Amino acid sequence: MKTHNKNYIGFFDSGIGGISIWKRVKDLLPNENTIYLADCKNAPYGQKSKEEIIELSIKNTEFLLNQNVKIIVVACNTATTNAIQILRSKYTIPFIGIEPAIKPAGLITKTQRIGILATDKTLNSDLFAKTSEKLDSDIKIIEQVGKGLVNLIEGGHIESNEIKNLLHQYLQPMLQKNIDTLVLGCTHYSYLIPEIKKIIGKHIKIIDSSLAVAKQTKNILHSRNLLNINNEFKTIDQFYSNKNTTILSRILKNLPVTICEKNF
Ligand code: DGL
């Protein structure tokens, strides 16, 4: 069945991290209108309590629902692992989440050692514990909290020495433990991939779940007849930040999107 549903795909994250997910979704579904909510005022989520993360995720969802979204992509591992079950039980709209790609990493590791860099609240969530338990018992996960990274990324210090030093500090112990696969369990860290590659070298594979999230978004829209197959109109892509828009504008420069500051 051909559908022309022009309602928006909504996204939220604590800031600019989820833009990597937005890009993947847009590449796969170029006819769709999108709204992205960057809750920069409340970043980082990774150091908040579960209750606070749930409260913020509900607030973000309400904002997006008021904009006529047809699906919400929780473009944040911390919000997904702490709040998506509550969101799904509270609202009828479909939610797509992103979780650390431990399972695919488990399928490709040869050394049986997987490194994961994520926020404190993701690594300590029940959802992450459940996914980890399903791995083959021979596989060891070397967990590392990326403390300080999100603040620096949100502050626009992606190529700073501070970030480089933190990455060395976080990744060297994983290398010593012989990982061959590194899972990036926070959407913000995708901005650090060039620097991470310099530290870990070519032989360690970096796994991120953004393509899987985009495919899942397409599948769900298709199965519920919610896709917009009409390609005759220019799509609308709106970005909102509740802090300032400097960092959003820098990341999105040259893209035909609208960027607004809004107090939510
Ligand atoms: N980008 C987020 C994630 O994927 C949130 C990071 C944070 O705000 O601490 O976990």
Boltz pocket constraint, residues with backbone or C-beta under 6 A from the ligand:
constraints:
  - pocket:
      binder: B
      contacts: [[A, 13], [A, 14], [A, 15], [A, 17], [A, 18], [A, 42], [A, 43], [A, 44], [A, 45], [A, 46], [A, 47], [A, 75], [A, 76], [A, 77], [A, 78], [A, 79], [A, 119], [A, 122], [A, 150], [A, 185], [A, 186], [A, 187], [A, 188]]
      max_distance: 6.0
